[in-house]
Amino acid sequence: MSETFADRLESVEQRIKAACTNAGRERDEVTLLAVSKTNPPEAVREAVDCGLRLFGENKVQESQHKLPMCPSGLEWHLIGHLQSNKAKVAANLFQMIHSVDSLKLLQALENHAIQTLPVLLQVNIAGEAAKYGLKPDEVAGVIEEANRMSRCEVHGLMLIPPFSPDPEKTRAHFSNLRKLRDQLQDETGTPLPELSMGMSHDLEVAIEEGSTWVRIGTDLFGKR
Ligand SMILES: *Cc1c(COP(=O)(O)O)cnc(C)c1O
């Protein structure tokens, strides 16, 4: 990629806008999370200069080193698998955790958070054997537990679908997550406004199916 960060951001922004228009949604219903994992602080600074302030990382250890070297006043979201023994560090490093995939992890975050911590529950909607995520039928129970907690707040669901180069093949997983969310809202009476789904190659389909957070790495920062 020879374009500048600003060029790449402009092109991602155009795609998000077009997808919102197609879906009859407002642009401000979808938030762009810039996935800066593996990229150095200089790349984050360039993104900040282009007006971004919401960043996603997938590893606690990498973030512990990187975040102090990045501009202040940014919001950092964890999007990768988190081990319970790193919950204390994560609860104090990140403003939101997209990848809560067990009750044990949620309890560890609750124990260590010192203020309100918004989280999303990662669901293994396709039932893949080697993937992290709650089984669809476990989610309601975790939401009920979370409703008794004082710091962790479940704001919605997150999905990492099975990879397919053809985004249309992923559409059913996105719509299944949305349907599960609708069902859980009815069942638990808990508002679940956020759906974190869609990455560089499939953001259009995700937005058409109701995504509120698209997590974009490659098409902003270049190939890792
Ligand atoms: C790396 C990553 C992304 C970004 O993927 P791209 O294809 O580079 O846009 C999104 N979500 C998660 C969970 C990731 O680990």
The ligand as a MOL file (V3000), in Angstrom:
LIG
                    3D

  0  0  0     0  0            999 V3000
M  V30 BEGIN CTAB
M  V30 COUNTS 15 15 0 0 0
M  V30 BEGIN ATOM
M  V30 1 C -6.9810 -8.3460 14.0100 0
M  V30 2 C -8.4030 -8.2990 14.3770 0
M  V30 3 C -9.3030 -7.4880 13.6750 0
M  V30 4 C -8.9180 -6.6650 12.4810 0
M  V30 5 O -8.8330 -7.4830 11.3550 0
M  V30 6 P -8.4790 -6.8970 9.9070 0
M  V30 7 O -8.8840 -7.9910 8.9920 0
M  V30 8 O -7.0070 -6.6480 9.9060 0
M  V30 9 O -9.2600 -5.6550 9.7190 0
M  V30 10 C -10.6170 -7.4700 14.1040 0
M  V30 11 N -11.0420 -8.2080 15.1610 0
M  V30 12 C -10.2000 -8.9940 15.8520 0
M  V30 13 C -10.7250 -9.7700 17.0100 0
M  V30 14 C -8.8650 -9.0770 15.4850 0
M  V30 15 O -8.0390 -9.8700 16.1880 0
M  V30 END ATOM
M  V30 BEGIN BOND
M  V30 1 1 1 2
M  V30 2 1 2 3
M  V30 3 2 2 14
M  V30 4 1 3 4
M  V30 5 2 3 10
M  V30 6 1 4 5
M  V30 7 1 5 6
M  V30 8 2 6 7
M  V30 9 1 6 8
M  V30 10 1 6 9
M  V30 11 1 10 11
M  V30 12 2 11 12
M  V30 13 1 12 13
M  V30 14 1 12 14
M  V30 15 1 14 15
M  V30 END BOND
M  V30 END CTAB
M  END
